[in-house]
Each structure stands twice: as structure tokens, then as C-alpha cells.
Amino acid sequence: MTLQMHYQEKYEQGLEQGLERGREEEREQSKRQFALRMLEAGKLSVEEISMYSGLSAEQVLELEKEMQPV
């Protein structure tokens, strides 16, 4: 393997890792937005929102705190 091929391989690995990280962050943001909409509706418990959104109950509670006026 030439040095150029090695660098190309490492570049491609890094690019894929960065893309995957971006996709994961986007999925997490979508879950948070979904949970926020459910919290705003005010009809579901934290446990239900956690189950439907895929977030932990702690994450839902944190979002709920963020919604509270200071």
C-alpha cells in the first residue's frame, strides 16, 4: 500500500465517521423536537413521552425544565 493510498483510506474512514456522527445528532434532535411537541400538548406523562420519543425519562424531564419560564 502506498502512502497516498493509506492517506486516502484514512480520509474516507474519517469522512464516514463524521457523517455518521452528523446523522446521529440529527436523529437525537428529531427525538427532542418530537418530545417537545408532546410536552407542549400536555396530554401525556413523562413516561409515555419517553416511550414514544425514544428519549430517556431524564432527558424528557430536562426538556420540560427548559420549557419553564425563568
N, C-alpha and C positions, 0 to 999 in steps of 0.2 A: 504494500500500500504506500503510495506516495504521500508526501507531506500535504500536498494540496487536497488529495482525496480524504485524508484524515481531518483536515480543517472543514471540508465540505460536510462530512458526516457529523462532526460536532455542531456545525451551524444548523443542520437540519434537525438534530436532536433538540437543540436549544429552541428553535423555532416551534417545534411541535409542543414542547413543554410550555412555552409561553402561550400558545394558542389554547391548550387545554386549561391552563390557569384562567385565561380570559373567559372561556366557556363556563367554567365552574363558578366564577364570580357572577356571571350573568344569570346562571340558574339560581344562585343564592339571592340575588337581587329580586328576581321574579317571585321567589317564595316570600320574601319580605313584603313586596307590594301586595301580593295576594292576601297575606295575613293582615296587613294594614287595612285593606278594604273590608275584611271580615270584622276586624275590631271596630271600624267606623260604623258598621251596620248595627253593632251592639246586640246581636241576637244569639251569639254562640259563646260557649265557655272557652277559657284559655286552653283546656284540654282538647276540645273539639277543633279549635283553630290549629292547634299543634298537629293533631292527627291529619287534618285536611291539607295543611300547607306543607308538611314535612319539616317544619322547624321544631325545635325543642320547646317545651313549655317555658323554659327560662328565656329563650330568645323571644317568644311571644310576649312574655311579661316585660321584657326590656323595651320592645316596641310600644307596648301600652304606656310605659313610663315616658317614652319620648313624645307621645301624643299629648301628654298632660301639659297644660299651660304652666309656665313657671311663675 
